């Protein structure tokens, strides 16, 4: 599965890459180079970030499901209070 960005997010990412190069490397990068670099990052590094995010989500959901019984438990047949115990 290819990792893609919505057009607006891609435009903002390209602008951010161009600014990063200008401010950090004192280099001008055009739209095409920034687009190609972004594509490389998405293909090369994106799957690692995606897989980590999926793993984190799985851990989070497992913890919530494990606590489901305690969080969603309702005592059954609780209308009548328990009868007092008689001493013999």
PDB file with SEQRES, HELIX, SHEET and CRYST1 records, atoms N, CA, C and O in Angstrom:
SEQRES   1 A   88  UNK UNK UNK UNK UNK UNK UNK UNK UNK UNK UNK UNK UNK          
SEQRES   2 A   88  UNK UNK UNK UNK UNK UNK UNK UNK UNK UNK UNK UNK UNK          
SEQRES   3 A   88  UNK UNK UNK UNK UNK UNK UNK UNK UNK UNK UNK UNK UNK          
SEQRES   4 A   88  UNK UNK UNK UNK UNK UNK UNK UNK UNK UNK UNK UNK UNK          
SEQRES   5 A   88  UNK UNK UNK UNK UNK UNK UNK UNK UNK UNK UNK UNK UNK          
SEQRES   6 A   88  UNK UNK UNK UNK UNK UNK UNK UNK UNK UNK UNK UNK UNK          
SEQRES   7 A   88  UNK UNK UNK UNK UNK UNK UNK UNK UNK UNK                      
HELIX    1 AA1 UNK A    7  UNK A   24  1                                  18    
HELIX    2 AA2 UNK A   31  UNK A   44  1                                  14    
HELIX    3 AA3 UNK A   46  UNK A   66  1                                  21    
HELIX    4 AA4 UNK A   68  UNK A   71  1                                   4    
CRYST1    1.000    1.000    1.000  90.00  90.00  90.00 P 1           1          
ATOM      1  N   UNK A   1       0.844  -1.167   0.000  1.00  0.00           N  
ATOM      2  CA  UNK A   1       0.000   0.000   0.000  1.00  0.00           C  
ATOM      3  C   UNK A   1       0.895   1.238   0.000  1.00  0.00           C  
ATOM      4  O   UNK A   1       1.756   1.394   0.866  1.00  0.00           O  
ATOM      5  N   UNK A   2       0.688   2.084  -0.948  1.00  0.00           N  
ATOM      6  CA  UNK A   2       1.473   3.312  -1.048  1.00  0.00           C  
ATOM      7  C   UNK A   2       0.914   4.355  -0.081  1.00  0.00           C  
ATOM      8  O   UNK A   2      -0.300   4.515   0.049  1.00  0.00           O  
ATOM      9  N   UNK A   3       1.811   5.050   0.583  1.00  0.00           N  
ATOM     10  CA  UNK A   3       1.408   6.120   1.488  1.00  0.00           C  
ATOM     11  C   UNK A   3       1.340   7.405   0.679  1.00  0.00           C  
ATOM     12  O   UNK A   3       2.314   7.808   0.044  1.00  0.00           O  
ATOM     13  N   UNK A   4       0.193   8.032   0.711  1.00  0.00           N  
ATOM     14  CA  UNK A   4      -0.009   9.262  -0.050  1.00  0.00           C  
ATOM     15  C   UNK A   4      -0.527  10.353   0.881  1.00  0.00           C  
ATOM     16  O   UNK A   4      -0.997  10.084   1.987  1.00  0.00           O  
ATOM     17  N   UNK A   5      -0.431  11.565   0.414  1.00  0.00           N  
ATOM     18  CA  UNK A   5      -0.946  12.711   1.142  1.00  0.00           C  
ATOM     19  C   UNK A   5      -2.063  13.357   0.346  1.00  0.00           C  
ATOM     20  O   UNK A   5      -2.089  13.295  -0.883  1.00  0.00           O  
ATOM     21  N   UNK A   6      -2.969  13.968   1.056  1.00  0.00           N  
ATOM     22  CA  UNK A   6      -4.009  14.751   0.394  1.00  0.00           C  
ATOM     23  C   UNK A   6      -3.317  15.918  -0.316  1.00  0.00           C  
ATOM     24  O   UNK A   6      -2.255  16.355   0.127  1.00  0.00           O  
ATOM     25  N   UNK A   7      -3.894  16.429  -1.403  1.00  0.00           N  
ATOM     26  CA  UNK A   7      -3.241  17.508  -2.158  1.00  0.00           C  
ATOM     27  C   UNK A   7      -2.838  18.703  -1.305  1.00  0.00           C  
ATOM     28  O   UNK A   7      -1.741  19.236  -1.477  1.00  0.00           O  
ATOM     29  N   UNK A   8      -3.695  19.132  -0.393  1.00  0.00           N  
ATOM     30  CA  UNK A   8      -3.355  20.287   0.437  1.00  0.00           C  
ATOM     31  C   UNK A   8      -2.190  19.961   1.381  1.00  0.00           C  
ATOM     32  O   UNK A   8      -1.298  20.788   1.574  1.00  0.00           O  
ATOM     33  N   UNK A   9      -2.198  18.764   1.964  1.00  0.00           N  
ATOM     34  CA  UNK A   9      -1.102  18.358   2.851  1.00  0.00           C  
ATOM     35  C   UNK A   9       0.204  18.240   2.068  1.00  0.00           C  
ATOM     36  O   UNK A   9       1.268  18.607   2.565  1.00  0.00           O  
ATOM     37  N   UNK A  10       0.116  17.724   0.840  1.00  0.00           N  
ATOM     38  CA  UNK A  10       1.315  17.591   0.001  1.00  0.00           C  
ATOM     39  C   UNK A  10       1.881  18.973  -0.335  1.00  0.00           C  
ATOM     40  O   UNK A  10       3.094  19.174  -0.291  1.00  0.00           O  
ATOM     41  N   UNK A  11       1.018  19.909  -0.666  1.00  0.00           N  
ATOM     42  CA  UNK A  11       1.451  21.270  -0.985  1.00  0.00           C  
ATOM     43  C   UNK A  11       2.143  21.902   0.222  1.00  0.00           C  
ATOM     44  O   UNK A  11       3.178  22.555   0.082  1.00  0.00           O  
ATOM     45  N   UNK A  12       1.566  21.705   1.403  1.00  0.00           N  
ATOM     46  CA  UNK A  12       2.167  22.260   2.615  1.00  0.00           C  
ATOM     47  C   UNK A  12       3.501  21.581   2.931  1.00  0.00           C  
ATOM     48  O   UNK A  12       4.442  22.243   3.369  1.00  0.00           O  
ATOM     49  N   UNK A  13       3.590  20.258   2.712  1.00  0.00           N  
ATOM     50  CA  UNK A  13       4.842  19.538   2.969  1.00  0.00           C  
ATOM     51  C   UNK A  13       5.943  20.010   2.024  1.00  0.00           C  
ATOM     52  O   UNK A  13       7.091  20.172   2.438  1.00  0.00           O  
ATOM     53  N   UNK A  14       5.599  20.229   0.765  1.00  0.00           N  
ATOM     54  CA  UNK A  14       6.582  20.728  -0.199  1.00  0.00           C  
ATOM     55  C   UNK A  14       7.068  22.113   0.224  1.00  0.00           C  
ATOM     56  O   UNK A  14       8.265  22.396   0.184  1.00  0.00           O  
ATOM     57  N   UNK A  15       6.144  22.963   0.626  1.00  0.00           N  
ATOM     58  CA  UNK A  15       6.525  24.290   1.106  1.00  0.00           C  
ATOM     59  C   UNK A  15       7.416  24.204   2.341  1.00  0.00           C  
ATOM     60  O   UNK A  15       8.363  24.979   2.481  1.00  0.00           O  
ATOM     61  N   UNK A  16       7.121  23.279   3.223  1.00  0.00           N  
ATOM     62  CA  UNK A  16       7.924  23.107   4.430  1.00  0.00           C  
ATOM     63  C   UNK A  16       9.331  22.615   4.092  1.00  0.00           C  
ATOM     64  O   UNK A  16      10.307  23.081   4.681  1.00  0.00           O  
ATOM     65  N   UNK A  17       9.443  21.683   3.155  1.00  0.00           N  
ATOM     66  CA  UNK A  17      10.766  21.206   2.723  1.00  0.00           C  
ATOM     67  C   UNK A  17      11.585  22.336   2.105  1.00  0.00           C  
ATOM     68  O   UNK A  17      12.775  22.470   2.388  1.00  0.00           O  
ATOM     69  N   UNK A  18      10.953  23.138   1.271  1.00  0.00           N  
ATOM     70  CA  UNK A  18      11.654  24.254   0.644  1.00  0.00           C  
ATOM     71  C   UNK A  18      12.141  25.238   1.699  1.00  0.00           C  
ATOM     72  O   UNK A  18      13.264  25.734   1.614  1.00  0.00           O  
ATOM     73  N   UNK A  19      11.308  25.522   2.684  1.00  0.00           N  
ATOM     74  CA  UNK A  19      11.702  26.436   3.757  1.00  0.00           C  
ATOM     75  C   UNK A  19      12.833  25.841   4.596  1.00  0.00           C  
ATOM     76  O   UNK A  19      13.769  26.545   4.974  1.00  0.00           O  
ATOM     77  N   UNK A  20      12.742  24.542   4.882  1.00  0.00           N  
ATOM     78  CA  UNK A  20      13.788  23.880   5.673  1.00  0.00           C  
ATOM     79  C   UNK A  20      15.150  24.016   4.987  1.00  0.00           C  
ATOM     80  O   UNK A  20      16.143  24.369   5.624  1.00  0.00           O  
ATOM     81  N   UNK A  21      15.185  23.731   3.683  1.00  0.00           N  
ATOM     82  CA  UNK A  21      16.446  23.844   2.952  1.00  0.00           C  
ATOM     83  C   UNK A  21      16.948  25.281   2.931  1.00  0.00           C  
ATOM     84  O   UNK A  21      18.148  25.528   3.059  1.00  0.00           O  
ATOM     85  N   UNK A  22      16.036  26.219   2.772  1.00  0.00           N  
ATOM     86  CA  UNK A  22      16.437  27.632   2.728  1.00  0.00           C  
ATOM     87  C   UNK A  22      16.995  28.097   4.072  1.00  0.00           C  
ATOM     88  O   UNK A  22      17.998  28.809   4.110  1.00  0.00           O  
ATOM     89  N   UNK A  23      16.357  27.704   5.168  1.00  0.00           N  
ATOM     90  CA  UNK A  23      16.776  28.189   6.483  1.00  0.00           C  
ATOM     91  C   UNK A  23      17.901  27.365   7.099  1.00  0.00           C  
ATOM     92  O   UNK A  23      18.771  27.913   7.776  1.00  0.00           O  
ATOM     93  N   UNK A  24      17.892  26.069   6.873  1.00  0.00           N  
ATOM     94  CA  UNK A  24      18.884  25.207   7.525  1.00  0.00           C  
ATOM     95  C   UNK A  24      20.136  24.965   6.689  1.00  0.00           C  
ATOM     96  O   UNK A  24      21.225  24.792   7.236  1.00  0.00           O  
ATOM     97  N   UNK A  25      19.987  24.952   5.387  1.00  0.00           N  
ATOM     98  CA  UNK A  25      21.108  24.617   4.502  1.00  0.00           C  
ATOM     99  C   UNK A  25      21.508  25.788   3.613  1.00  0.00           C  
ATOM    100  O   UNK A  25      22.453  25.691   2.831  1.00  0.00           O  
ATOM    101  N   UNK A  26      20.785  26.885   3.739  1.00  0.00           N  
ATOM    102  CA  UNK A  26      21.062  28.049   2.910  1.00  0.00           C  
ATOM    103  C   UNK A  26      21.069  27.674   1.427  1.00  0.00           C  
ATOM    104  O   UNK A  26      21.921  28.118   0.657  1.00  0.00           O  
ATOM    105  N   UNK A  27      20.090  26.842   1.052  1.00  0.00           N  
ATOM    106  CA  UNK A  27      19.996  26.348  -0.333  1.00  0.00           C  
ATOM    107  C   UNK A  27      18.563  26.517  -0.824  1.00  0.00           C  
ATOM    108  O   UNK A  27      17.600  26.303  -0.088  1.00  0.00           O  
ATOM    109  N   UNK A  28      18.455  26.902  -2.071  1.00  0.00           N  
ATOM    110  CA  UNK A  28      17.143  27.025  -2.694  1.00  0.00           C  
ATOM    111  C   UNK A  28      16.795  25.707  -3.371  1.00  0.00           C  
ATOM    112  O   UNK A  28      17.588  25.165  -4.141  1.00  0.00           O  
ATOM    113  N   UNK A  29      15.614  25.201  -3.079  1.00  0.00           N  
ATOM    114  CA  UNK A  29      15.124  23.962  -3.682  1.00  0.00           C  
ATOM    115  C   UNK A  29      13.811  24.296  -4.368  1.00  0.00           C  
ATOM    116  O   UNK A  29      12.934  24.921  -3.773  1.00  0.00           O  
ATOM    117  N   UNK A  30      13.678  23.883  -5.609  1.00  0.00           N  
ATOM    118  CA  UNK A  30      12.458  24.152  -6.358  1.00  0.00           C  
ATOM    119  C   UNK A  30      11.354  23.168  -6.012  1.00  0.00           C  
ATOM    120  O   UNK A  30      11.553  22.210  -5.266  1.00  0.00           O  
ATOM    121  N   UNK A  31      10.190  23.436  -6.575  1.00  0.00           N  
ATOM    122  CA  UNK A  31       9.031  22.577  -6.326  1.00  0.00           C  
ATOM    123  C   UNK A  31       9.282  21.134  -6.754  1.00  0.00           C  
ATOM    124  O   UNK A  31       8.920  20.205  -6.032  1.00  0.00           O  
ATOM    125  N   UNK A  32       9.901  20.936  -7.925  1.00  0.00           N  
ATOM    126  CA  UNK A  32      10.123  19.583  -8.431  1.00  0.00           C  
ATOM    127  C   UNK A  32      11.052  18.792  -7.505  1.00  0.00           C  
ATOM    128  O   UNK A  32      10.760  17.646  -7.163  1.00  0.00           O  
ATOM    129  N   UNK A  33      12.161  19.399  -7.103  1.00  0.00           N  
ATOM    130  CA  UNK A  33      13.092  18.702  -6.214  1.00  0.00           C  
ATOM    131  C   UNK A  33      12.445  18.394  -4.868  1.00  0.00           C  
ATOM    132  O   UNK A  33      12.616  17.301  -4.328  1.00  0.00           O  
ATOM    133  N   UNK A  34      11.706  19.354  -4.329  1.00  0.00           N  
ATOM    134  CA  UNK A  34      11.031  19.135  -3.049  1.00  0.00           C  
ATOM    135  C   UNK A  34       9.982  18.038  -3.179  1.00  0.00           C  
ATOM    136  O   UNK A  34       9.825  17.224  -2.270  1.00  0.00           O  
ATOM    137  N   UNK A  35       9.263  18.007  -4.297  1.00  0.00           N  
ATOM    138  CA  UNK A  35       8.257  16.974  -4.547  1.00  0.00           C  
ATOM    139  C   UNK A  35       8.923  15.602  -4.638  1.00  0.00           C  
ATOM    140  O   UNK A  35       8.426  14.632  -4.065  1.00  0.00           O  
ATOM    141  N   UNK A  36      10.035  15.516  -5.350  1.00  0.00           N  
ATOM    142  CA  UNK A  36      10.746  14.239  -5.476  1.00  0.00           C  
ATOM    143  C   UNK A  36      11.309  13.776  -4.127  1.00  0.00           C  
ATOM    144  O   UNK A  36      11.285  12.585  -3.817  1.00  0.00           O  
ATOM    145  N   UNK A  37      11.810  14.714  -3.336  1.00  0.00           N  
ATOM    146  CA  UNK A  37      12.330  14.368  -2.013  1.00  0.00           C  
ATOM    147  C   UNK A  37      11.199  13.892  -1.101  1.00  0.00           C  
ATOM    148  O   UNK A  37      11.358  12.919  -0.363  1.00  0.00           O  
ATOM    149  N   UNK A  38      10.074  14.572  -1.153  1.00  0.00           N  
ATOM    150  CA  UNK A  38       8.913  14.155  -0.369  1.00  0.00           C  
ATOM    151  C   UNK A  38       8.467  12.755  -0.780  1.00  0.00           C  
ATOM    152  O   UNK A  38       8.167  11.920   0.074  1.00  0.00           O  
ATOM    153  N   UNK A  39       8.423  12.499  -2.085  1.00  0.00           N  
ATOM    154  CA  UNK A  39       8.046  11.174  -2.574  1.00  0.00           C  
ATOM    155  C   UNK A  39       9.020  10.109  -2.052  1.00  0.00           C  
ATOM    156  O   UNK A  39       8.599   9.023  -1.653  1.00  0.00           O  
ATOM    157  N   UNK A  40      10.308  10.420  -2.054  1.00  0.00           N  
ATOM    158  CA  UNK A  40      11.300   9.486  -1.522  1.00  0.00           C  
ATOM    159  C   UNK A  40      11.043   9.200  -0.041  1.00  0.00           C  
ATOM    160  O   UNK A  40      11.051   8.044   0.383  1.00  0.00           O  
ATOM    161  N   UNK A  41      10.814  10.262   0.747  1.00  0.00           N  
ATOM    162  CA  UNK A  41      10.548  10.080   2.171  1.00  0.00           C  
ATOM    163  C   UNK A  41       9.305   9.226   2.398  1.00  0.00           C  
ATOM    164  O   UNK A  41       9.305   8.333   3.246  1.00  0.00           O  
ATOM    165  N   UNK A  42       8.254   9.501   1.642  1.00  0.00           N  
ATOM    166  CA  UNK A  42       7.017   8.746   1.815  1.00  0.00           C  
ATOM    167  C   UNK A  42       7.211   7.265   1.464  1.00  0.00           C  
ATOM    168  O   UNK A  42       6.658   6.390   2.130  1.00  0.00           O  
ATOM    169  N   UNK A  43       7.991   6.990   0.427  1.00  0.00           N  
ATOM    170  CA  UNK A  43       8.214   5.596   0.022  1.00  0.00           C  
ATOM    171  C   UNK A  43       9.215   4.874   0.917  1.00  0.00           C  
ATOM    172  O   UNK A  43       9.050   3.692   1.219  1.00  0.00           O  
ATOM    173  N   UNK A  44      10.250   5.588   1.336  1.00  0.00           N  
ATOM    174  CA  UNK A  44      11.344   4.943   2.067  1.00  0.00           C  
ATOM    175  C   UNK A  44      11.116   4.923   3.578  1.00  0.00           C  
ATOM    176  O   UNK A  44      11.351   3.900   4.220  1.00  0.00           O  
ATOM    177  N   UNK A  45      10.666   6.028   4.147  1.00  0.00           N  
ATOM    178  CA  UNK A  45      10.524   6.148   5.586  1.00  0.00           C  
ATOM    179  C   UNK A  45       9.068   6.014   6.024  1.00  0.00           C  
ATOM    180  O   UNK A  45       8.784   5.577   7.139  1.00  0.00           O  
ATOM    181  N   UNK A  46       8.164   6.389   5.149  1.00  0.00           N  
ATOM    182  CA  UNK A  46       6.737   6.350   5.471  1.00  0.00           C  
ATOM    183  C   UNK A  46       6.251   5.021   6.016  1.00  0.00           C  
ATOM    184  O   UNK A  46       5.528   5.009   7.013  1.00  0.00           O  
ATOM    185  N   UNK A  47       6.623   3.878   5.395  1.00  0.00           N  
ATOM    186  CA  UNK A  47       6.146   2.599   5.926  1.00  0.00           C  
ATOM    187  C   UNK A  47       6.595   2.323   7.357  1.00  0.00           C  
ATOM    188  O   UNK A  47       5.847   1.717   8.124  1.00  0.00           O  
ATOM    189  N   UNK A  48       7.794   2.750   7.734  1.00  0.00           N  
ATOM    190  CA  UNK A  48       8.254   2.560   9.113  1.00  0.00           C  
ATOM    191  C   UNK A  48       7.397   3.362  10.087  1.00  0.00           C  
ATOM    192  O   UNK A  48       7.015   2.861  11.145  1.00  0.00           O  
ATOM    193  N   UNK A  49       7.098   4.597   9.729  1.00  0.00           N  
ATOM    194  CA  UNK A  49       6.264   5.445  10.572  1.00  0.00           C  
ATOM    195  C   UNK A  49       4.850   4.875  10.646  1.00  0.00           C  
ATOM    196  O   UNK A  49       4.247   4.829  11.719  1.00  0.00           O  
ATOM    197  N   UNK A  50       4.327   4.442   9.502  1.00  0.00           N  
ATOM    198  CA  UNK A  50       2.980   3.863   9.443  1.00  0.00           C  
ATOM    199  C   UNK A  50       2.889   2.609  10.302  1.00  0.00           C  
ATOM    200  O   UNK A  50       1.954   2.456  11.087  1.00  0.00           O  
ATOM    201  N   UNK A  51       3.861   1.711  10.153  1.00  0.00           N  
ATOM    202  CA  UNK A  51       3.844   0.466  10.925  1.00  0.00           C  
ATOM    203  C   UNK A  51       3.926   0.740  12.417  1.00  0.00           C  
ATOM    204  O   UNK A  51       3.264   0.062  13.203  1.00  0.00           O  
ATOM    205  N   UNK A  52       4.713   1.704  12.816  1.00  0.00           N  
ATOM    206  CA  UNK A  52       4.819   2.060  14.229  1.00  0.00           C  
ATOM    207  C   UNK A  52       3.490   2.604  14.737  1.00  0.00           C  
ATOM    208  O   UNK A  52       3.054   2.265  15.837  1.00  0.00           O  
ATOM    209  N   UNK A  53       2.853   3.443  13.940  1.00  0.00           N  
ATOM    210  CA  UNK A  53       1.560   4.009  14.339  1.00  0.00           C  
ATOM    211  C   UNK A  53       0.510   2.913  14.483  1.00  0.00           C  
ATOM    212  O   UNK A  53      -0.283   2.934  15.424  1.00  0.00           O  
ATOM    213  N   UNK A  54       0.500   1.966  13.569  1.00  0.00           N  
ATOM    214  CA  UNK A  54      -0.449   0.847  13.653  1.00  0.00           C  
ATOM    215  C   UNK A  54      -0.168   0.022  14.901  1.00  0.00           C  
ATOM    216  O   UNK A  54      -1.101  -0.369  15.601  1.00  0.00           O  
ATOM    217  N   UNK A  55       1.098  -0.248  15.190  1.00  0.00           N  
ATOM    218  CA  UNK A  55       1.458  -0.991  16.393  1.00  0.00           C  
ATOM    219  C   UNK A  55       1.021  -0.265  17.657  1.00  0.00           C  
ATOM    220  O   UNK A  55       0.488  -0.884  18.578  1.00  0.00           O  
ATOM    221  N   UNK A  56       1.244   1.046  17.704  1.00  0.00           N  
ATOM    222  CA  UNK A  56       0.817   1.835  18.861  1.00  0.00           C  
ATOM    223  C   UNK A  56      -0.703   1.796  19.013  1.00  0.00           C  
ATOM    224  O   UNK A  56      -1.214   1.691  20.128  1.00  0.00           O  
ATOM    225  N   UNK A  57      -1.418   1.880  17.905  1.00  0.00           N  
ATOM    226  CA  UNK A  57      -2.885   1.826  17.958  1.00  0.00           C  
ATOM    227  C   UNK A  57      -3.359   0.460  18.443  1.00  0.00           C  
ATOM    228  O   UNK A  57      -4.323   0.376  19.204  1.00  0.00           O  
ATOM    229  N   UNK A  58      -2.692  -0.609  18.011  1.00  0.00           N  
ATOM    230  CA  UNK A  58      -3.065  -1.948  18.468  1.00  0.00           C  
ATOM    231  C   UNK A  58      -2.871  -2.097  19.969  1.00  0.00           C  
ATOM    232  O   UNK A  58      -3.733  -2.651  20.651  1.00  0.00           O  
ATOM    233  N   UNK A  59      -1.761  -1.614  20.485  1.00  0.00           N  
ATOM    234  CA  UNK A  59      -1.511  -1.687  21.932  1.00  0.00           C  
ATOM    235  C   UNK A  59      -2.593  -0.905  22.679  1.00  0.00           C  
ATOM    236  O   UNK A  59      -3.149  -1.391  23.664  1.00  0.00           O  
ATOM    237  N   UNK A  60      -2.883   0.286  22.211  1.00  0.00           N  
ATOM    238  CA  UNK A  60      -3.901   1.119  22.848  1.00  0.00           C  
ATOM    239  C   UNK A  60      -5.254   0.397  22.866  1.00  0.00           C  
ATOM    240  O   UNK A  60      -5.921   0.351  23.900  1.00  0.00           O  
ATOM    241  N   UNK A  61      -5.652  -0.161  21.730  1.00  0.00           N  
ATOM    242  CA  UNK A  61      -6.950  -0.843  21.653  1.00  0.00           C  
ATOM    243  C   UNK A  61      -6.974  -2.105  22.505  1.00  0.00           C  
ATOM    244  O   UNK A  61      -7.988  -2.394  23.141  1.00  0.00           O  
ATOM    245  N   UNK A  62      -5.879  -2.863  22.530  1.00  0.00           N  
ATOM    246  CA  UNK A  62      -5.823  -4.062  23.382  1.00  0.00           C  
ATOM    247  C   UNK A  62      -6.007  -3.688  24.851  1.00  0.00           C  
ATOM    248  O   UNK A  62      -6.726  -4.369  25.583  1.00  0.00           O  
ATOM    249  N   UNK A  63      -5.362  -2.615  25.279  1.00  0.00           N  
ATOM    250  CA  UNK A  63      -5.503  -2.175  26.669  1.00  0.00           C  
ATOM    251  C   UNK A  63      -6.935  -1.754  26.976  1.00  0.00           C  
ATOM    252  O   UNK A  63      -7.448  -2.048  28.056  1.00  0.00           O  
ATOM    253  N   UNK A  64      -7.585  -1.070  26.041  1.00  0.00           N  
ATOM    254  CA  UNK A  64      -8.974  -0.652  26.259  1.00  0.00           C  
ATOM    255  C   UNK A  64      -9.905  -1.864  26.277  1.00  0.00           C  
ATOM    256  O   UNK A  64     -10.826  -1.916  27.093  1.00  0.00           O  
ATOM    257  N   UNK A  65      -9.682  -2.834  25.398  1.00  0.00           N  
ATOM    258  CA  UNK A  65     -10.530  -4.022  25.352  1.00  0.00           C  
ATOM    259  C   UNK A  65     -10.315  -4.874  26.601  1.00  0.00           C  
ATOM    260  O   UNK A  65     -11.272  -5.441  27.128  1.00  0.00           O  
ATOM    261  N   UNK A  66      -9.086  -4.973  27.079  1.00  0.00           N  
ATOM    262  CA  UNK A  66      -8.800  -5.752  28.281  1.00  0.00           C  
ATOM    263  C   UNK A  66      -9.528  -5.162  29.485  1.00  0.00           C  
ATOM    264  O   UNK A  66      -9.916  -5.902  30.388  1.00  0.00           O  
ATOM    265  N   UNK A  67      -9.719  -3.858  29.515  1.00  0.00           N  
ATOM    266  CA  UNK A  67     -10.383  -3.194  30.630  1.00  0.00           C  
ATOM    267  C   UNK A  67     -11.891  -3.094  30.415  1.00  0.00           C  
ATOM    268  O   UNK A  67     -12.599  -2.566  31.272  1.00  0.00           O  
ATOM    269  N   UNK A  68     -12.384  -3.584  29.302  1.00  0.00           N  
ATOM    270  CA  UNK A  68     -13.795  -3.441  28.966  1.00  0.00           C  
ATOM    271  C   UNK A  68     -14.700  -4.114  29.991  1.00  0.00           C  
ATOM    272  O   UNK A  68     -15.734  -3.553  30.354  1.00  0.00           O  
ATOM    273  N   UNK A  69     -14.337  -5.293  30.462  1.00  0.00           N  
ATOM    274  CA  UNK A  69     -15.177  -6.003  31.418  1.00  0.00           C  
ATOM    275  C   UNK A  69     -15.319  -5.217  32.719  1.00  0.00           C  
ATOM    276  O   UNK A  69     -16.416  -5.132  33.272  1.00  0.00           O  
ATOM    277  N   UNK A  70     -14.233  -4.650  33.208  1.00  0.00           N  
ATOM    278  CA  UNK A  70     -14.293  -3.873  34.449  1.00  0.00           C  
ATOM    279  C   UNK A  70     -15.037  -2.557  34.240  1.00  0.00           C  
ATOM    280  O   UNK A  70     -15.769  -2.109  35.123  1.00  0.00           O  
ATOM    281  N   UNK A  71     -14.854  -1.947  33.094  1.00  0.00           N  
ATOM    282  CA  UNK A  71     -15.466  -0.645  32.841  1.00  0.00           C  
ATOM    283  C   UNK A  71     -16.946  -0.759  32.509  1.00  0.00           C  
ATOM    284  O   UNK A  71     -17.711   0.173  32.757  1.00  0.00           O  
ATOM    285  N   UNK A  72     -17.350  -1.879  31.958  1.00  0.00           N  
ATOM    286  CA  UNK A  72     -18.733  -2.027  31.492  1.00  0.00           C  
ATOM    287  C   UNK A  72     -19.454  -3.177  32.200  1.00  0.00           C  
ATOM    288  O   UNK A  72     -20.246  -3.881  31.574  1.00  0.00           O  
ATOM    289  N   UNK A  73     -19.198  -3.373  33.469  1.00  0.00           N  
ATOM    290  CA  UNK A  73     -19.843  -4.455  34.203  1.00  0.00           C  
ATOM    291  C   UNK A  73     -20.983  -3.888  35.025  1.00  0.00           C  
ATOM    292  O   UNK A  73     -20.843  -2.842  35.659  1.00  0.00           O  
ATOM    293  N   UNK A  74     -22.090  -4.567  35.014  1.00  0.00           N  
ATOM    294  CA  UNK A  74     -23.243  -4.186  35.816  1.00  0.00           C  
ATOM    295  C   UNK A  74     -23.675  -5.412  36.596  1.00  0.00           C  
ATOM    296  O   UNK A  74     -23.858  -6.486  36.022  1.00  0.00           O  
ATOM    297  N   UNK A  75     -23.838  -5.261  37.895  1.00  0.00           N  
ATOM    298  CA  UNK A  75     -24.232  -6.380  38.742  1.00  0.00           C  
ATOM    299  C   UNK A  75     -25.615  -6.855  38.322  1.00  0.00           C  
ATOM    300  O   UNK A  75     -26.515  -6.051  38.080  1.00  0.00           O  
ATOM    301  N   UNK A  76     -25.771  -8.154  38.240  1.00  0.00           N  
ATOM    302  CA  UNK A  76     -27.041  -8.748  37.820  1.00  0.00           C  
ATOM    303  C   UNK A  76     -27.938  -9.013  39.026  1.00  0.00           C  
ATOM    304  O   UNK A  76     -27.465  -9.206  40.146  1.00  0.00           O  
ATOM    305  N   UNK A  77     -29.200  -9.017  38.776  1.00  0.00           N  
ATOM    306  CA  UNK A  77     -30.226  -9.323  39.785  1.00  0.00           C  
ATOM    307  C   UNK A  77     -30.013  -8.506  41.063  1.00  0.00           C  
ATOM    308  O   UNK A  77     -29.955  -9.048  42.167  1.00  0.00           O  
ATOM    309  N   UNK A  78     -29.901  -7.205  40.883  1.00  0.00           N  
ATOM    310  CA  UNK A  78     -29.614  -6.319  42.001  1.00  0.00           C  
ATOM    311  C   UNK A  78     -30.847  -5.549  42.481  1.00  0.00           C  
ATOM    312  O   UNK A  78     -30.729  -4.643  43.305  1.00  0.00           O  
ATOM    313  N   UNK A  79     -32.014  -5.903  41.975  1.00  0.00           N  
ATOM    314  CA  UNK A  79     -33.221  -5.191  42.390  1.00  0.00           C  
ATOM    315  C   UNK A  79     -33.521  -5.427  43.865  1.00  0.00           C  
ATOM    316  O   UNK A  79     -33.774  -4.490  44.622  1.00  0.00           O  
ATOM    317  N   UNK A  80     -33.487  -6.696  44.254  1.00  0.00           N  
ATOM    318  CA  UNK A  80     -33.761  -7.048  45.648  1.00  0.00           C  
ATOM    319  C   UNK A  80     -32.471  -7.011  46.450  1.00  0.00           C  
ATOM    320  O   UNK A  80     -31.484  -7.643  46.071  1.00  0.00           O  
ATOM    321  N   UNK A  81     -32.471  -6.289  47.533  1.00  0.00           N  
ATOM    322  CA  UNK A  81     -31.247  -6.294  48.356  1.00  0.00           C  
ATOM    323  C   UNK A  81     -31.057  -7.679  48.963  1.00  0.00           C  
ATOM    324  O   UNK A  81     -32.028  -8.410  49.160  1.00  0.00           O  
ATOM    325  N   UNK A  82     -29.823  -8.040  49.257  1.00  0.00           N  
ATOM    326  CA  UNK A  82     -29.588  -9.356  49.846  1.00  0.00           C  
ATOM    327  C   UNK A  82     -30.271  -9.446  51.216  1.00  0.00           C  
ATOM    328  O   UNK A  82     -30.295  -8.496  51.998  1.00  0.00           O  
ATOM    329  N   UNK A  83     -30.810 -10.608  51.456  1.00  0.00           N  
ATOM    330  CA  UNK A  83     -31.478 -10.819  52.751  1.00  0.00           C  
ATOM    331  C   UNK A  83     -30.432 -10.870  53.849  1.00  0.00           C  
ATOM    332  O   UNK A  83     -29.343 -11.406  53.645  1.00  0.00           O  
ATOM    333  N   UNK A  84     -30.754 -10.313  55.019  1.00  0.00           N  
ATOM    334  CA  UNK A  84     -29.792 -10.380  56.126  1.00  0.00           C  
ATOM    335  C   UNK A  84     -29.581 -11.829  56.536  1.00  0.00           C  
ATOM    336  O   UNK A  84     -30.512 -12.635  56.529  1.00  0.00           O  
ATOM    337  N   UNK A  85     -28.371 -12.136  56.885  1.00  0.00           N  
ATOM    338  CA  UNK A  85     -28.050 -13.508  57.298  1.00  0.00           C  
ATOM    339  C   UNK A  85     -28.567 -13.724  58.707  1.00  0.00           C  
ATOM    340  O   UNK A  85     -28.453 -12.863  59.579  1.00  0.00           O  
ATOM    341  N   UNK A  86     -29.123 -14.869  58.893  1.00  0.00           N  
ATOM    342  CA  UNK A  86     -29.601 -15.230  60.224  1.00  0.00           C  
ATOM    343  C   UNK A  86     -28.507 -15.988  60.954  1.00  0.00           C  
ATOM    344  O   UNK A  86     -27.825 -16.830  60.370  1.00  0.00           O  
ATOM    345  N   UNK A  87     -28.347 -15.692  62.200  1.00  0.00           N  
ATOM    346  CA  UNK A  87     -27.373 -16.435  62.975  1.00  0.00           C  
ATOM    347  C   UNK A  87     -28.058 -17.679  63.544  1.00  0.00           C  
ATOM    348  O   UNK A  87     -29.209 -17.620  63.975  1.00  0.00           O  
ATOM    349  N   UNK A  88     -27.382 -18.735  63.541  1.00  0.00           N  
ATOM    350  CA  UNK A  88     -27.949 -20.002  63.990  1.00  0.00           C  
ATOM    351  C   UNK A  88     -27.612 -20.280  65.411  1.00  0.00           C  
ATOM    352  O   UNK A  88     -28.013 -21.311  65.951  1.00  0.00           O  
TER     353      UNK A  88                                                      
END                                                                             
